[in-house]
Amino acid sequence: MNTLRNRVQLIGNLGSDPEIINLEDGKKIAKFSIATNETYKNAQGDKIESTCW
């Protein structure tokens, strides 16, 4: 059987400390908020900075 493996790299700033949740079967889940920043120039040449959570 083939093993599929996915990889994601998130680059940004943490909004708060990660929350670790222990599941009944012994597995763990980490929940966290992350902010990413985007900088670009609009049609008028103005620098626009945008943050998305």
PQR file with spaces between the fields and no chain letter, atoms N, CA, C, O and H, PARSE charges and radii, in Angstrom:
ATOM       1  N    MET     1       0.845   -1.178    0.000 -0.4000 1.5000
ATOM       2  CA   MET     1       0.000    0.000    0.000 -0.0000 2.0000
ATOM       3  C    MET     1       0.890    1.240    0.000  0.5500 1.7000
ATOM       4  O    MET     1       1.869    1.301    0.743 -0.5500 1.4000
ATOM       5  N    ASN     2       0.555    2.224   -0.828 -0.4000 1.5000
ATOM       6  CA   ASN     2       1.304    3.475   -0.878 -0.0000 2.0000
ATOM       7  C    ASN     2       0.948    4.346    0.309  0.5500 1.7000
ATOM       8  O    ASN     2      -0.204    4.393    0.741 -0.5500 1.4000
ATOM       9  H    ASN     2      -0.241    2.175   -1.432  0.4000 1.0000
ATOM      10  N    THR     3       1.945    5.031    0.827 -0.4000 1.5000
ATOM      11  CA   THR     3       1.727    5.955    1.931 -0.0000 2.0000
ATOM      12  C    THR     3       1.736    7.371    1.382  0.5500 1.7000
ATOM      13  O    THR     3       2.720    7.805    0.783 -0.5500 1.4000
ATOM      14  H    THR     3       2.880    4.993    0.476  0.4000 1.0000
ATOM      15  N    LEU     4       0.652    8.081    1.585 -0.4000 1.5000
ATOM      16  CA   LEU     4       0.569    9.468    1.158 -0.0000 2.0000
ATOM      17  C    LEU     4       1.023   10.365    2.293  0.5500 1.7000
ATOM      18  O    LEU     4       0.705   10.121    3.457 -0.5500 1.4000
ATOM      19  H    LEU     4      -0.147    7.728    2.071  0.4000 1.0000
ATOM      20  N    ARG     5       1.760   11.393    1.952 -0.4000 1.5000
ATOM      21  CA   ARG     5       2.231   12.323    2.962 -0.0000 2.0000
ATOM      22  C    ARG     5       2.072   13.736    2.412  0.5500 1.7000
ATOM      23  O    ARG     5       2.597   14.067    1.350 -0.5500 1.4000
ATOM      24  H    ARG     5       2.018   11.591    1.006  0.4000 1.0000
ATOM      25  N    ASN     6       1.353   14.544    3.139 -0.4000 1.5000
ATOM      26  CA   ASN     6       1.156   15.936    2.764 -0.0000 2.0000
ATOM      27  C    ASN     6       1.984   16.810    3.682  0.5500 1.7000
ATOM      28  O    ASN     6       2.205   16.486    4.849 -0.5500 1.4000
ATOM      29  H    ASN     6       0.926   14.275    4.002  0.4000 1.0000
ATOM      30  N    ARG     7       2.441   17.932    3.128 -0.4000 1.5000
ATOM      31  CA   ARG     7       3.266   18.847    3.920 -0.0000 2.0000
ATOM      32  C    ARG     7       2.780   20.269    3.665  0.5500 1.7000
ATOM      33  O    ARG     7       2.563   20.675    2.523 -0.5500 1.4000
ATOM      34  H    ARG     7       2.262   18.195    2.180  0.4000 1.0000
ATOM      35  N    VAL     8       2.613   21.015    4.755 -0.4000 1.5000
ATOM      36  CA   VAL     8       2.179   22.410    4.680 -0.0000 2.0000
ATOM      37  C    VAL     8       3.136   23.234    5.518  0.5500 1.7000
ATOM      38  O    VAL     8       3.493   22.849    6.631 -0.5500 1.4000
ATOM      39  H    VAL     8       2.789   20.685    5.682  0.4000 1.0000
ATOM      40  N    GLN     9       3.555   24.382    4.972 -0.4000 1.5000
ATOM      41  CA   GLN     9       4.422   25.286    5.714 -0.0000 2.0000
ATOM      42  C    GLN     9       3.700   26.623    5.831  0.5500 1.7000
ATOM      43  O    GLN     9       3.420   27.285    4.832 -0.5500 1.4000
ATOM      44  H    GLN     9       3.266   24.695    4.067  0.4000 1.0000
ATOM      45  N    LEU    10       3.402   27.007    7.074 -0.4000 1.5000
ATOM      46  CA   LEU    10       2.727   28.271    7.358 -0.0000 2.0000
ATOM      47  C    LEU    10       3.738   29.241    7.947  0.5500 1.7000
ATOM      48  O    LEU    10       4.425   28.920    8.917 -0.5500 1.4000
ATOM      49  H    LEU    10       3.629   26.469    7.886  0.4000 1.0000
ATOM      50  N    ILE    11       3.827   30.426    7.360 -0.4000 1.5000
ATOM      51  CA   ILE    11       4.766   31.430    7.845 -0.0000 2.0000
ATOM      52  C    ILE    11       3.969   32.651    8.276  0.5500 1.7000
ATOM      53  O    ILE    11       3.233   33.233    7.480 -0.5500 1.4000
ATOM      54  H    ILE    11       3.269   30.686    6.572  0.4000 1.0000
ATOM      55  N    GLY    12       4.117   33.034    9.527 -0.4000 1.5000
ATOM      56  CA   GLY    12       3.376   34.177   10.050 -0.0000 2.0000
ATOM      57  C    GLY    12       3.700   34.374   11.518  0.5500 1.7000
ATOM      58  O    GLY    12       4.742   33.935   12.006 -0.5500 1.4000
ATOM      59  H    GLY    12       4.716   32.562   10.174  0.4000 1.0000
ATOM      60  N    ASN    13       2.790   35.043   12.215 -0.4000 1.5000
ATOM      61  CA   ASN    13       2.952   35.330   13.638 -0.0000 2.0000
ATOM      62  C    ASN    13       1.828   34.672   14.429  0.5500 1.7000
ATOM      63  O    ASN    13       0.664   34.730   14.034 -0.5500 1.4000
ATOM      64  H    ASN    13       1.944   35.400   11.819  0.4000 1.0000
ATOM      65  N    LEU    14       2.185   34.044   15.551 -0.4000 1.5000
ATOM      66  CA   LEU    14       1.181   33.423   16.406 -0.0000 2.0000
ATOM      67  C    LEU    14       0.376   34.491   17.134  0.5500 1.7000
ATOM      68  O    LEU    14       0.930   35.471   17.632 -0.5500 1.4000
ATOM      69  H    LEU    14       3.131   33.997   15.872  0.4000 1.0000
ATOM      70  N    GLY    15      -0.947   34.289   17.191 -0.4000 1.5000
ATOM      71  CA   GLY    15      -1.809   35.228   17.900 -0.0000 2.0000
ATOM      72  C    GLY    15      -1.862   34.946   19.387  0.5500 1.7000
ATOM      73  O    GLY    15      -2.106   35.854   20.182 -0.5500 1.4000
ATOM      74  H    GLY    15      -1.397   33.493   16.787  0.4000 1.0000
ATOM      75  N    SER    16      -1.636   33.695   19.776 -0.4000 1.5000
ATOM      76  CA   SER    16      -1.627   33.298   21.182 -0.0000 2.0000
ATOM      77  C    SER    16      -0.886   31.968   21.296  0.5500 1.7000
ATOM      78  O    SER    16      -0.499   31.381   20.286 -0.5500 1.4000
ATOM      79  H    SER    16      -1.438   32.957   19.130  0.4000 1.0000
ATOM      80  N    ASP    17      -0.691   31.496   22.522 -0.4000 1.5000
ATOM      81  CA   ASP    17      -0.029   30.208   22.715 -0.0000 2.0000
ATOM      82  C    ASP    17      -0.886   29.088   22.141  0.5500 1.7000
ATOM      83  O    ASP    17      -2.113   29.150   22.216 -0.5500 1.4000
ATOM      84  H    ASP    17      -1.006   31.973   23.343  0.4000 1.0000
ATOM      85  N    PRO    18      -0.249   28.051   21.561 -0.5600 1.5000
ATOM      86  CA   PRO    18      -1.024   26.912   21.035  0.2800 2.0000
ATOM      87  C    PRO    18      -1.794   26.208   22.153  0.5500 1.7000
ATOM      88  O    PRO    18      -1.337   26.129   23.294 -0.5500 1.4000
ATOM      89  N    GLU    19      -2.963   25.703   21.798 -0.4000 1.5000
ATOM      90  CA   GLU    19      -3.796   24.932   22.731 -0.0000 2.0000
ATOM      91  C    GLU    19      -3.658   23.461   22.350  0.5500 1.7000
ATOM      92  O    GLU    19      -3.977   23.082   21.222 -0.5500 1.4000
ATOM      93  H    GLU    19      -3.335   25.766   20.872  0.4000 1.0000
ATOM      94  N    ILE    20      -3.185   22.627   23.280 -0.4000 1.5000
ATOM      95  CA   ILE    20      -2.996   21.205   23.034 -0.0000 2.0000
ATOM      96  C    ILE    20      -4.211   20.452   23.576  0.5500 1.7000
ATOM      97  O    ILE    20      -4.574   20.602   24.743 -0.5500 1.4000
ATOM      98  H    ILE    20      -2.926   22.934   24.196  0.4000 1.0000
ATOM      99  N    ILE    21      -4.833   19.642   22.717 -0.4000 1.5000
ATOM     100  CA   ILE    21      -6.010   18.854   23.098 -0.0000 2.0000
ATOM     101  C    ILE    21      -5.634   17.379   23.035  0.5500 1.7000
ATOM     102  O    ILE    21      -5.137   16.909   22.011 -0.5500 1.4000
ATOM     103  H    ILE    21      -4.537   19.520   21.770  0.4000 1.0000
ATOM     104  N    ASN    22      -5.865   16.645   24.121 -0.4000 1.5000
ATOM     105  CA   ASN    22      -5.617   15.205   24.166 -0.0000 2.0000
ATOM     106  C    ASN    22      -6.905   14.468   23.823  0.5500 1.7000
ATOM     107  O    ASN    22      -7.928   14.661   24.480 -0.5500 1.4000
ATOM     108  H    ASN    22      -6.269   17.026   24.953  0.4000 1.0000
ATOM     109  N    LEU    23      -6.856   13.624   22.793 -0.4000 1.5000
ATOM     110  CA   LEU    23      -8.014   12.831   22.396 -0.0000 2.0000
ATOM     111  C    LEU    23      -8.061   11.534   23.197  0.5500 1.7000
ATOM     112  O    LEU    23      -7.069   11.137   23.809 -0.5500 1.4000
ATOM     113  H    LEU    23      -6.026   13.468   22.259  0.4000 1.0000
ATOM     114  N    GLU    24      -9.215   10.880   23.188 -0.4000 1.5000
ATOM     115  CA   GLU    24      -9.403    9.658   23.972 -0.0000 2.0000
ATOM     116  C    GLU    24      -8.492    8.520   23.513  0.5500 1.7000
ATOM     117  O    GLU    24      -8.107    7.675   24.322 -0.5500 1.4000
ATOM     118  H    GLU    24     -10.020   11.202   22.690  0.4000 1.0000
ATOM     119  N    ASP    25      -8.147    8.489   22.234 -0.4000 1.5000
ATOM     120  CA   ASP    25      -7.311    7.389   21.729 -0.0000 2.0000
ATOM     121  C    ASP    25      -5.812    7.661   21.907  0.5500 1.7000
ATOM     122  O    ASP    25      -4.985    6.916   21.382 -0.5500 1.4000
ATOM     123  H    ASP    25      -8.460    9.176   21.578  0.4000 1.0000
ATOM     124  N    GLY    26      -5.456    8.724   22.642 -0.4000 1.5000
ATOM     125  CA   GLY    26      -4.062    9.019   22.925 -0.0000 2.0000
ATOM     126  C    GLY    26      -3.417    9.995   21.957  0.5500 1.7000
ATOM     127  O    GLY    26      -2.291   10.433   22.191 -0.5500 1.4000
ATOM     128  H    GLY    26      -6.128    9.330   23.068  0.4000 1.0000
ATOM     129  N    LYS    27      -4.098   10.346   20.882 -0.4000 1.5000
ATOM     130  CA   LYS    27      -3.551   11.299   19.926 -0.0000 2.0000
ATOM     131  C    LYS    27      -3.727   12.719   20.453  0.5500 1.7000
ATOM     132  O    LYS    27      -4.543   12.971   21.339 -0.5500 1.4000
ATOM     133  H    LYS    27      -5.013    9.990   20.693  0.4000 1.0000
ATOM     134  N    LYS    28      -2.949   13.638   19.894 -0.4000 1.5000
ATOM     135  CA   LYS    28      -3.016   15.037   20.319 -0.0000 2.0000
ATOM     136  C    LYS    28      -3.295   15.927   19.123  0.5500 1.7000
ATOM     137  O    LYS    28      -2.915   15.617   17.994 -0.5500 1.4000
ATOM     138  H    LYS    28      -2.286   13.434   19.174  0.4000 1.0000
ATOM     139  N    ILE    29      -3.966   17.041   19.391 -0.4000 1.5000
ATOM     140  CA   ILE    29      -4.248   18.053   18.379 -0.0000 2.0000
ATOM     141  C    ILE    29      -3.776   19.389   18.935  0.5500 1.7000
ATOM     142  O    ILE    29      -3.986   19.687   20.111 -0.5500 1.4000
ATOM     143  H    ILE    29      -4.275   17.293   20.308  0.4000 1.0000
ATOM     144  N    ALA    30      -3.136   20.195   18.086 -0.4000 1.5000
ATOM     145  CA   ALA    30      -2.719   21.539   18.481 -0.0000 2.0000
ATOM     146  C    ALA    30      -3.576   22.545   17.721  0.5500 1.7000
ATOM     147  O    ALA    30      -3.695   22.469   16.498 -0.5500 1.4000
ATOM     148  H    ALA    30      -2.966   19.953   17.131  0.4000 1.0000
ATOM     149  N    LYS    31      -4.175   23.490   18.451 -0.4000 1.5000
ATOM     150  CA   LYS    31      -4.964   24.566   17.846 -0.0000 2.0000
ATOM     151  C    LYS    31      -4.239   25.879   18.084  0.5500 1.7000
ATOM     152  O    LYS    31      -3.771   26.149   19.190 -0.5500 1.4000
ATOM     153  H    LYS    31      -4.079   23.552   19.444  0.4000 1.0000
ATOM     154  N    PHE    32      -4.147   26.702   17.030 -0.4000 1.5000
ATOM     155  CA   PHE    32      -3.497   27.998   17.174 -0.0000 2.0000
ATOM     156  C    PHE    32      -4.000   28.939   16.101  0.5500 1.7000
ATOM     157  O    PHE    32      -4.492   28.517   15.055 -0.5500 1.4000
ATOM     158  H    PHE    32      -4.527   26.482   16.131  0.4000 1.0000
ATOM     159  N    SER    33      -3.866   30.231   16.385 -0.4000 1.5000
ATOM     160  CA   SER    33      -4.213   31.242   15.384 -0.0000 2.0000
ATOM     161  C    SER    33      -2.914   31.823   14.840  0.5500 1.7000
ATOM     162  O    SER    33      -1.942   31.994   15.576 -0.5500 1.4000
ATOM     163  H    SER    33      -3.466   30.574   17.235  0.4000 1.0000
ATOM     164  N    ILE    34      -2.907   32.123   13.546 -0.4000 1.5000
ATOM     165  CA   ILE    34      -1.718   32.647   12.903 -0.0000 2.0000
ATOM     166  C    ILE    34      -2.116   33.815   12.010  0.5500 1.7000
ATOM     167  O    ILE    34      -3.128   33.760   11.310 -0.5500 1.4000
ATOM     168  H    ILE    34      -3.696   31.984   12.948  0.4000 1.0000
ATOM     169  N    ALA    35      -1.316   34.862   12.043 -0.4000 1.5000
ATOM     170  CA   ALA    35      -1.547   36.038   11.202 -0.0000 2.0000
ATOM     171  C    ALA    35      -0.495   36.056   10.097  0.5500 1.7000
ATOM     172  O    ALA    35       0.695   35.885   10.358 -0.5500 1.4000
ATOM     173  H    ALA    35      -0.494   34.906   12.612  0.4000 1.0000
ATOM     174  N    THR    36      -0.944   36.264    8.866 -0.4000 1.5000
ATOM     175  CA   THR    36      -0.029   36.397    7.741 -0.0000 2.0000
ATOM     176  C    THR    36      -0.129   37.810    7.192  0.5500 1.7000
ATOM     177  O    THR    36      -1.207   38.404    7.185 -0.5500 1.4000
ATOM     178  H    THR    36      -1.911   36.403    8.653  0.4000 1.0000
ATOM     179  N    ASN    37       0.973   38.339    6.740 -0.4000 1.5000
ATOM     180  CA   ASN    37       1.030   39.702    6.225 -0.0000 2.0000
ATOM     181  C    ASN    37       1.262   39.690    4.714  0.5500 1.7000
ATOM     182  O    ASN    37       1.969   38.833    4.183 -0.5500 1.4000
ATOM     183  H    ASN    37       1.849   37.856    6.745  0.4000 1.0000
ATOM     184  N    GLU    38       0.659   40.651    4.044 -0.4000 1.5000
ATOM     185  CA   GLU    38       0.829   40.813    2.606 -0.0000 2.0000
ATOM     186  C    GLU    38       1.088   42.287    2.322  0.5500 1.7000
ATOM     187  O    GLU    38       0.380   43.152    2.840 -0.5500 1.4000
ATOM     188  H    GLU    38       0.085   41.348    4.474  0.4000 1.0000
ATOM     189  N    THR    39       2.087   42.579    1.511 -0.4000 1.5000
ATOM     190  CA   THR    39       2.408   43.952    1.132 -0.0000 2.0000
ATOM     191  C    THR    39       2.432   44.032   -0.389  0.5500 1.7000
ATOM     192  O    THR    39       3.047   43.198   -1.054 -0.5500 1.4000
ATOM     193  H    THR    39       2.662   41.877    1.090  0.4000 1.0000
ATOM     194  N    TYR    40       1.759   45.040   -0.931 -0.4000 1.5000
ATOM     195  CA   TYR    40       1.730   45.228   -2.383 -0.0000 2.0000
ATOM     196  C    TYR    40       1.461   46.697   -2.690  0.5500 1.7000
ATOM     197  O    TYR    40       1.131   47.480   -1.799 -0.5500 1.4000
ATOM     198  H    TYR    40       1.259   45.717   -0.390  0.4000 1.0000
ATOM     199  N    LYS    41       1.607   47.055   -3.948 -0.4000 1.5000
ATOM     200  CA   LYS    41       1.305   48.420   -4.391 -0.0000 2.0000
ATOM     201  C    LYS    41       0.047   48.386   -5.253  0.5500 1.7000
ATOM     202  O    LYS    41      -0.114   47.508   -6.101 -0.5500 1.4000
ATOM     203  H    LYS    41       1.876   46.419   -4.672  0.4000 1.0000
ATOM     204  N    ASN    42      -0.846   49.357   -5.024 -0.4000 1.5000
ATOM     205  CA   ASN    42      -2.072   49.419   -5.814 -0.0000 2.0000
ATOM     206  C    ASN    42      -1.796   50.156   -7.126  0.5500 1.7000
ATOM     207  O    ASN    42      -0.656   50.516   -7.417 -0.5500 1.4000
ATOM     208  H    ASN    42      -0.715   50.070   -4.335  0.4000 1.0000
ATOM     209  N    ALA    43      -2.846   50.374   -7.906 -0.4000 1.5000
ATOM     210  CA   ALA    43      -2.709   50.989   -9.220 -0.0000 2.0000
ATOM     211  C    ALA    43      -2.141   52.409   -9.144  0.5500 1.7000
ATOM     212  O    ALA    43      -1.513   52.872  -10.097 -0.5500 1.4000
ATOM     213  H    ALA    43      -3.772   50.081   -7.670  0.4000 1.0000
ATOM     214  N    GLN    44      -2.352   53.097   -8.036 -0.4000 1.5000
ATOM     215  CA   GLN    44      -1.845   54.455   -7.865 -0.0000 2.0000
ATOM     216  C    GLN    44      -0.395   54.472   -7.339  0.5500 1.7000
ATOM     217  O    GLN    44       0.196   55.542   -7.197 -0.5500 1.4000
ATOM     218  H    GLN    44      -2.862   52.721   -7.262  0.4000 1.0000
ATOM     219  N    GLY    45       0.165   53.311   -7.057 -0.4000 1.5000
ATOM     220  CA   GLY    45       1.534   53.222   -6.553 -0.0000 2.0000
ATOM     221  C    GLY    45       1.652   53.313   -5.051  0.5500 1.7000
ATOM     222  O    GLY    45       2.761   53.363   -4.520 -0.5500 1.4000
ATOM     223  H    GLY    45      -0.316   52.441   -7.172  0.4000 1.0000
ATOM     224  N    ASP    46       0.512   53.335   -4.345 -0.4000 1.5000
ATOM     225  CA   ASP    46       0.530   53.386   -2.876 -0.0000 2.0000
ATOM     226  C    ASP    46       0.848   52.005   -2.307  0.5500 1.7000
ATOM     227  O    ASP    46       0.355   50.991   -2.800 -0.5500 1.4000
ATOM     228  H    ASP    46      -0.389   53.295   -4.777  0.4000 1.0000
ATOM     229  N    LYS    47       1.680   51.981   -1.257 -0.4000 1.5000
ATOM     230  CA   LYS    47       2.015   50.729   -0.592 -0.0000 2.0000
ATOM     231  C    LYS    47       0.864   50.325    0.318  0.5500 1.7000
ATOM     232  O    LYS    47       0.443   51.104    1.174 -0.5500 1.4000
ATOM     233  H    LYS    47       2.080   52.805   -0.856  0.4000 1.0000
ATOM     234  N    ILE    48       0.355   49.114    0.135 -0.4000 1.5000
ATOM     235  CA   ILE    48      -0.762   48.597    0.926 -0.0000 2.0000
ATOM     236  C    ILE    48      -0.239   47.412    1.746  0.5500 1.7000
ATOM     237  O    ILE    48       0.389   46.497    1.213 -0.5500 1.4000
ATOM     238  H    ILE    48       0.697   48.482   -0.560  0.4000 1.0000
ATOM     239  N    GLU    49      -0.514   47.451    3.062 -0.4000 1.5000
ATOM     240  CA   GLU    49      -0.164   46.338    3.952 -0.0000 2.0000
ATOM     241  C    GLU    49      -1.454   45.740    4.500  0.5500 1.7000
ATOM     242  O    GLU    49      -2.314   46.459    5.009 -0.5500 1.4000
ATOM     243  H    GLU    49      -1.024   48.194    3.496  0.4000 1.0000
ATOM     244  N    SER    50      -1.581   44.433    4.394 -0.4000 1.5000
ATOM     245  CA   SER    50      -2.800   43.761    4.824 -0.0000 2.0000
ATOM     246  C    SER    50      -2.429   42.568    5.708  0.5500 1.7000
ATOM     247  O    SER    50      -1.509   41.815    5.385 -0.5500 1.4000
ATOM     248  H    SER    50      -0.882   43.849    3.980  0.4000 1.0000
ATOM     249  N    THR    51      -3.142   42.399    6.819 -0.4000 1.5000
ATOM     250  CA   THR    51      -2.939   41.259    7.719 -0.0000 2.0000
ATOM     251  C    THR    51      -4.213   40.413    7.740  0.5500 1.7000
ATOM     252  O    THR    51      -5.315   40.928    7.932 -0.5500 1.4000
ATOM     253  H    THR    51      -3.889   43.010    7.081  0.4000 1.0000
ATOM     254  N    CYS    52      -4.042   39.116    7.541 -0.4000 1.5000
ATOM     255  CA   CYS    52      -5.168   38.165    7.582 -0.0000 2.0000
ATOM     256  C    CYS    52      -4.946   37.172    8.717  0.5500 1.7000
ATOM     257  O    CYS    52      -3.842   36.655    8.890 -0.5500 1.4000
ATOM     258  H    CYS    52      -3.147   38.697    7.385  0.4000 1.0000
ATOM     259  N    TRP    53      -5.998   36.909    9.488 -0.4000 1.5000
ATOM     260  CA   TRP    53      -5.927   35.920   10.574 -0.0000 2.0000
ATOM     261  C    TRP    53      -6.503   34.621   10.108  0.5500 1.7000
ATOM     262  O    TRP    53      -6.541   33.654   10.869 -0.5500 1.4000
ATOM     263  H    TRP    53      -6.894   37.329    9.347  0.4000 1.0000
